[in-house]
Amino acid sequence: MALLLGIDNGSTVTKAVLFDEAGRVVALARRRVPTLMPRPRHVERDMGALWSATAEAVAEVIAQSGRPAGEIAAVATTAHGDGLYLLDRRARPLGPGILSLDSRAGDVAAAWEADGTARRALERTGQMPHASAPSVILAWIRDNDPDRFARIGHVIACKDWLRLCLTGGIGTDLTEASTAFTDVRTQVYADDILPIFGLGALADALPQVALPDEVVGHVTPDAARLTGLLPGTPVVAGLHDVTASALGIGGYGRGVVAIVAGTYSINETVSDAPSVDRRWFCRNGLARGEWNNMSISPASTANYDWFLDQLCAADRARAEAEGGSIHDMLEPELREALARPSSVLFQPYLYGSPHGATASAGFFGLHGWHGRGDMLRAVVEGIAFNHRVHVDALRGGFAPTEARLTGGISRNPTVAQVFADALGLPVTVTATEEAAAWGAALCAGSGVGIFTSPRHDPRDMAEISILYRPDPGRSADLARAYALHCDLAAALAPFWPRIEALAEGAGR
């Protein structure tokens, strides 16, 4: 049975996962990639270090599998979308890669909102420019680092850099190309789009576009020496990790909203026609004639991780020392808190929000008689409420009738039930290990004829899925809390900039 290699690079970790043709994980290796923050709002990584870490992970996963590299039929990469990875005209890194958590260009996005540029971009590209959009970052570099801007030879994404390192070829795929510069209706580059952003000089820097499952190159001898892969192993174009995650959990399709509860609150559904609205990105799907509509904000389980770090550090250390899990340890505390009435609400905007860059997090309705369990419940519900903000937007445009949920927090049955109750939708959680890497592997398998298409997942989805149905009473209670959650965000909007200004004035 052949093997498929899916490479998945996130914000801090790069992973290599070997799957067999049935979708079972054969081996998994991870490497951390240091995040560079040379100044506030700049979130970067060294591109050479990213490739080195990825190559090490691939070499380890092959050794760990105990299988010869010749059994690997194909390779595909997926990685965080948006952000920016620049090459000069000799295809060398032009400074560090810029991650999707970077917000240096927030003022550019705000100015475009004010002067009408954002409206024109929405109409032509299907999305509002935001702080980490390639278009916005490029405009910031043009204005703040003109020497670097003048040396740009190629504008690519994170996974495309890994593809270049594997094959020596430059290009991107249909899903990634639509992050900024493709016509939302024709799904290809258009001559009038770069000039909307004042970036007409980069017309020759945009990469050639392939389908995600199209073989675009083969592993070079140099890459083979570093990774242990056989020279000549086919490499397909790969895809944006948001789409890969939906594909990997069986959630890529019409009538379904795929939810990724991770650093970002990601909520997406597929349509067979473009639908433009400022509440979602209308981006290219896996094939021409398909659109993946994504409503997203950086406000999901990073808030839960913060809670664990700040309020549960001692318990986490004890759980790890005993070989246990902090999540299992907190489960009874969360269930007990859910069983009693509570006034505590949490706005999950520690790292971003759907309400602009100045929004911040906070607990409301908190009293002296509340404990850590009540706060944990509020954090979990607040995360689910933020997902509902996006799901409600998609329901208004596409009427999905079910949800599929992935992300580490989804493995907790209590949390999965909270999502079902908060969304008022049946929520399915599949026992999918490394969903984004499996989505990439499906493209790899399709590219070499193992699967009919990336959507022909060989697994029995019913066998590996758990369905959570909303409890009517609990859904009604959470609907009232959700309405208050939204009202609080609206009421706080004028105060968030004033709160942020306190830090700007400190020490003066």
WOUR-V180049 format. One record per residue. N is the residue number from 1. RES is the residue in three letters. BURIAL is 1 if it has 24 or more other ideal C-beta (glycine too) atoms within 12 Angstrom, else 0. D_CENTER is the distance of its C-alpha to the mean C-alpha in Angstrom with 2 decimals. Layout:
n: <N;N>
res: <RES;RES>
burial: <BURIAL;BURIAL>
d_center: <D_CENTER;D_CENTER>
//
This chain:
n: <1;2;3;4;5;6;7;8;9;10;11;12;13;14;15;16;17;18;19;20;21;22;23;24;25;26;27;28;29;30;31;32;33;34;35;36;37;38;39;40;41;42;43;44;45;46;47;48;49;50;51;52;53;54;55;56;57;58;59;60;61;62;63;64;65;66;67;68;69;70;71;72;73;74;75;76;77;78;79;80;81;82;83;84;85;86;87;88;89;90;91;92;93;94;95;96;97;98;99;100;101;102;103;104;105;106;107;108;109;110;111;112;113;114;115;116;117;118;119;120;121;122;123;124;125;126;127;128;129;130;131;132;133;134;135;136;137;138;139;140;141;142;143;144;145;146;147;148;149;150;151;152;153;154;155;156;157;158;159;160;161;162;163;164;165;166;167;168;169;170;171;172;173;174;175;176;177;178;179;180;181;182;183;184;185;186;187;188;189;190;191;192;193;194;195;196;197;198;199;200;201;202;203;204;205;206;207;208;209;210;211;212;213;214;215;216;217;218;219;220;221;222;223;224;225;226;227;228;229;230;231;232;233;234;235;236;237;238;239;240;241;242;243;244;245;246;247;248;249;250;251;252;253;254;255;256;257;258;259;260;261;262;263;264;265;266;267;268;269;270;271;272;273;274;275;276;277;278;279;280;281;282;283;284;285;286;287;288;289;290;291;292;293;294;295;296;297;298;299;300;301;302;303;304;305;306;307;308;309;310;311;312;313;314;315;316;317;318;319;320;321;322;323;324;325;326;327;328;329;330;331;332;333;334;335;336;337;338;339;340;341;342;343;344;345;346;347;348;349;350;351;352;353;354;355;356;357;358;359;360;361;362;363;364;365;366;367;368;369;370;371;372;373;374;375;376;377;378;379;380;381;382;383;384;385;386;387;388;389;390;391;392;393;394;395;396;397;398;399;400;401;402;403;404;405;406;407;408;409;410;411;412;413;414;415;416;417;418;419;420;421;422;423;424;425;426;427;428;429;430;431;432;433;434;435;436;437;438;439;440;441;442;443;444;445;446;447;448;449;450;451;452;453;454;455;456;457;458;459;460;461;462;463;464;465;466;467;468;469;470;471;472;473;474;475;476;477;478;479;480;481;482;483;484;485;486;487;488;489;490;491;492;493;494;495;496;497;498;499;500;501;502;503;504;505;506;507;508>
res: <MET;ALA;LEU;LEU;LEU;GLY;ILE;ASP;ASN;GLY;SER;THR;VAL;THR;LYS;ALA;VAL;LEU;PHE;ASP;GLU;ALA;GLY;ARG;VAL;VAL;ALA;LEU;ALA;ARG;ARG;ARG;VAL;PRO;THR;LEU;MET;PRO;ARG;PRO;ARG;HIS;VAL;GLU;ARG;ASP;MET;GLY;ALA;LEU;TRP;SER;ALA;THR;ALA;GLU;ALA;VAL;ALA;GLU;VAL;ILE;ALA;GLN;SER;GLY;ARG;PRO;ALA;GLY;GLU;ILE;ALA;ALA;VAL;ALA;THR;THR;ALA;HIS;GLY;ASP;GLY;LEU;TYR;LEU;LEU;ASP;ARG;ARG;ALA;ARG;PRO;LEU;GLY;PRO;GLY;ILE;LEU;SER;LEU;ASP;SER;ARG;ALA;GLY;ASP;VAL;ALA;ALA;ALA;TRP;GLU;ALA;ASP;GLY;THR;ALA;ARG;ARG;ALA;LEU;GLU;ARG;THR;GLY;GLN;MET;PRO;HIS;ALA;SER;ALA;PRO;SER;VAL;ILE;LEU;ALA;TRP;ILE;ARG;ASP;ASN;ASP;PRO;ASP;ARG;PHE;ALA;ARG;ILE;GLY;HIS;VAL;ILE;ALA;CYS;LYS;ASP;TRP;LEU;ARG;LEU;CYS;LEU;THR;GLY;GLY;ILE;GLY;THR;ASP;LEU;THR;GLU;ALA;SER;THR;ALA;PHE;THR;ASP;VAL;ARG;THR;GLN;VAL;TYR;ALA;ASP;ASP;ILE;LEU;PRO;ILE;PHE;GLY;LEU;GLY;ALA;LEU;ALA;ASP;ALA;LEU;PRO;GLN;VAL;ALA;LEU;PRO;ASP;GLU;VAL;VAL;GLY;HIS;VAL;THR;PRO;ASP;ALA;ALA;ARG;LEU;THR;GLY;LEU;LEU;PRO;GLY;THR;PRO;VAL;VAL;ALA;GLY;LEU;HIS;ASP;VAL;THR;ALA;SER;ALA;LEU;GLY;ILE;GLY;GLY;TYR;GLY;ARG;GLY;VAL;VAL;ALA;ILE;VAL;ALA;GLY;THR;TYR;SER;ILE;ASN;GLU;THR;VAL;SER;ASP;ALA;PRO;SER;VAL;ASP;ARG;ARG;TRP;PHE;CYS;ARG;ASN;GLY;LEU;ALA;ARG;GLY;GLU;TRP;ASN;ASN;MET;SER;ILE;SER;PRO;ALA;SER;THR;ALA;ASN;TYR;ASP;TRP;PHE;LEU;ASP;GLN;LEU;CYS;ALA;ALA;ASP;ARG;ALA;ARG;ALA;GLU;ALA;GLU;GLY;GLY;SER;ILE;HIS;ASP;MET;LEU;GLU;PRO;GLU;LEU;ARG;GLU;ALA;LEU;ALA;ARG;PRO;SER;SER;VAL;LEU;PHE;GLN;PRO;TYR;LEU;TYR;GLY;SER;PRO;HIS;GLY;ALA;THR;ALA;SER;ALA;GLY;PHE;PHE;GLY;LEU;HIS;GLY;TRP;HIS;GLY;ARG;GLY;ASP;MET;LEU;ARG;ALA;VAL;VAL;GLU;GLY;ILE;ALA;PHE;ASN;HIS;ARG;VAL;HIS;VAL;ASP;ALA;LEU;ARG;GLY;GLY;PHE;ALA;PRO;THR;GLU;ALA;ARG;LEU;THR;GLY;GLY;ILE;SER;ARG;ASN;PRO;THR;VAL;ALA;GLN;VAL;PHE;ALA;ASP;ALA;LEU;GLY;LEU;PRO;VAL;THR;VAL;THR;ALA;THR;GLU;GLU;ALA;ALA;ALA;TRP;GLY;ALA;ALA;LEU;CYS;ALA;GLY;SER;GLY;VAL;GLY;ILE;PHE;THR;SER;PRO;ARG;HIS;ASP;PRO;ARG;ASP;MET;ALA;GLU;ILE;SER;ILE;LEU;TYR;ARG;PRO;ASP;PRO;GLY;ARG;SER;ALA;ASP;LEU;ALA;ARG;ALA;TYR;ALA;LEU;HIS;CYS;ASP;LEU;ALA;ALA;ALA;LEU;ALA;PRO;PHE;TRP;PRO;ARG;ILE;GLU;ALA;LEU;ALA;GLU;GLY;ALA;GLY;ARG>
burial: <0;1;1;1;1;1;1;1;1;1;1;1;1;1;1;1;1;1;1;1;1;0;1;1;1;1;1;1;1;1;1;0;1;0;1;0;0;0;0;0;1;1;1;1;1;0;1;0;1;1;1;1;1;1;1;1;1;1;1;1;1;1;0;0;1;0;0;0;1;0;1;1;1;1;1;1;1;1;1;1;1;1;1;1;1;1;1;0;0;0;1;0;1;1;1;1;1;1;1;1;1;1;1;1;1;1;0;1;1;0;0;1;1;0;0;0;1;1;0;0;1;1;1;1;1;1;1;1;1;1;1;1;1;1;1;1;1;1;1;1;1;1;0;0;0;0;0;1;1;0;0;1;1;1;1;1;1;1;1;1;1;1;1;1;1;1;1;0;1;1;1;1;1;1;1;1;1;1;1;1;1;1;1;1;0;0;1;0;1;1;0;0;1;1;0;1;1;1;1;0;0;1;0;0;1;1;1;1;1;1;1;1;1;1;1;1;1;1;1;1;0;0;1;1;0;1;1;1;1;1;1;0;1;1;1;1;1;1;1;1;1;1;1;1;1;1;1;1;1;1;1;1;1;1;0;1;1;1;1;1;1;1;1;1;1;1;1;1;1;1;1;0;0;1;1;1;1;0;1;1;1;1;1;1;1;1;1;1;0;1;1;1;1;1;1;1;1;1;1;1;1;1;1;1;1;1;1;1;0;0;1;1;0;0;1;0;0;0;0;0;0;0;0;0;0;1;1;0;1;1;1;0;1;1;0;0;1;1;0;0;0;1;0;1;1;1;1;1;1;1;1;1;1;1;1;1;1;1;1;1;1;1;1;1;1;0;0;0;0;0;0;1;1;1;1;1;1;1;1;1;1;1;1;1;1;1;1;1;1;1;1;1;1;1;1;0;1;1;0;1;0;1;1;1;1;1;1;1;1;1;1;1;0;1;1;1;1;1;1;1;1;1;1;1;1;1;1;1;1;1;1;1;1;1;1;1;1;1;1;1;1;1;1;1;1;1;1;1;0;1;1;0;0;1;1;0;1;1;1;0;1;0;0;1;1;1;0;1;0;1;0;0;0;1;1;0;0;1;1;0;1;1;0;1;1;1;0;1;1;0;0;1;0;0;0;1;0;0;0;0;0;0;0;0;0;0;0;0>
d_center: <31.01;28.63;25.47;22.07;19.85;16.06;14.56;11.00;10.17;7.79;8.93;12.24;12.93;13.57;14.66;17.19;17.88;21.05;21.48;24.75;25.33;25.18;21.60;22.83;21.37;24.23;22.93;19.94;19.90;17.70;18.27;17.15;16.64;18.25;16.56;19.14;19.83;23.16;23.47;21.90;18.62;18.41;15.54;16.25;16.89;19.85;19.16;22.13;21.07;17.68;19.73;22.32;20.05;18.46;22.01;23.23;20.67;21.72;25.35;25.03;23.43;26.24;28.86;27.55;27.64;31.32;30.98;32.10;29.59;31.53;30.07;26.57;26.67;23.57;20.41;16.98;14.06;10.32;8.13;5.65;6.70;9.24;11.40;14.49;16.45;20.10;23.06;26.71;29.12;29.81;26.16;26.02;23.24;24.05;23.06;19.96;16.44;14.68;11.21;8.82;10.40;13.70;15.80;19.10;19.27;19.07;22.78;22.44;20.06;22.56;25.46;24.13;23.75;27.36;28.94;27.60;25.40;22.28;24.26;25.33;21.86;20.66;23.65;23.28;19.56;18.31;16.20;17.13;16.72;14.80;15.09;12.41;13.21;15.16;18.20;18.39;18.04;20.58;22.91;22.73;23.65;26.38;27.88;27.49;27.65;29.74;30.85;27.36;26.70;29.99;29.10;25.88;26.38;22.99;19.64;16.86;13.21;12.26;12.70;15.79;17.30;17.22;18.78;21.41;22.21;22.71;24.69;25.94;24.67;22.60;20.53;17.26;16.36;16.56;12.91;12.18;15.60;14.90;12.61;15.96;19.17;19.90;22.24;20.55;23.62;24.61;21.11;22.63;23.26;26.01;28.54;28.35;24.66;24.60;27.75;26.14;24.35;27.38;25.83;28.36;29.34;26.17;27.05;27.77;24.66;22.14;21.46;22.90;20.71;20.86;19.65;16.85;19.65;22.23;23.89;23.71;25.46;26.75;26.45;28.91;31.62;30.16;26.73;28.67;30.66;27.65;25.65;28.47;27.33;30.22;30.80;30.29;27.52;25.66;22.17;20.24;17.99;14.70;11.64;8.21;5.82;4.80;8.58;9.33;8.24;10.34;12.96;13.18;14.08;16.41;14.65;14.60;17.71;19.81;20.70;17.71;14.72;11.84;10.24;7.45;8.98;7.37;7.37;5.92;7.97;6.51;9.73;10.89;14.29;16.26;19.48;22.32;23.00;21.21;21.11;20.64;20.02;18.78;16.86;14.24;13.06;15.24;13.85;15.41;15.16;16.16;19.70;21.72;22.74;19.46;16.92;13.47;13.47;10.35;11.12;8.66;9.63;9.11;11.45;10.88;12.01;12.33;15.43;16.66;16.40;18.37;20.87;21.45;22.00;24.33;26.24;26.09;26.46;29.90;29.03;26.00;28.37;30.94;28.66;27.52;31.19;32.22;29.60;27.99;24.74;24.29;22.40;25.52;27.74;26.30;26.28;29.94;29.46;26.65;28.72;31.78;30.10;28.88;32.47;34.02;33.78;31.85;31.62;28.70;25.59;22.60;20.55;17.14;16.71;17.02;14.22;13.86;14.52;14.97;18.46;18.37;18.22;21.36;20.43;20.85;20.81;24.00;25.97;28.52;31.50;31.70;35.26;37.17;37.51;33.81;32.40;29.22;28.59;28.73;26.21;23.86;24.28;23.59;20.31;19.14;20.54;19.10;15.51;16.53;18.25;15.34;13.52;16.92;17.06;14.33;15.77;19.18;18.29;17.24;20.36;22.42;21.46;20.98;22.50;20.34;22.54;20.33;16.94;15.17;13.30;11.40;10.37;13.24;14.87;15.35;17.94;20.20;22.36;23.36;19.87;19.13;22.42;21.58;18.60;21.10;23.71;21.66;20.23;23.57;22.05;22.49;19.41;19.18;17.66;18.07;19.13;16.51;16.11;13.07;11.58;9.33;12.47;14.68;13.08;13.84;17.20;18.05;17.87;19.98;22.43;22.77;23.46;26.43;27.73;26.91;25.04;26.19;22.74;19.10;19.58;22.62;21.16;24.27;23.61;25.51;22.76;25.40;26.48;23.17;22.03;23.01;23.42;23.52;25.62;25.86;29.06;30.96;32.44;29.37;27.38;30.15;30.07;26.34;26.74;29.25;27.08;24.13;26.59;27.60;24.04;23.69;27.21;26.59;23.66;25.96;28.87;27.16;25.84;29.05;29.13;25.74;26.86;30.13;28.53;26.47;29.76;31.34;29.37;30.10;33.76;34.01;36.81;38.44>
//
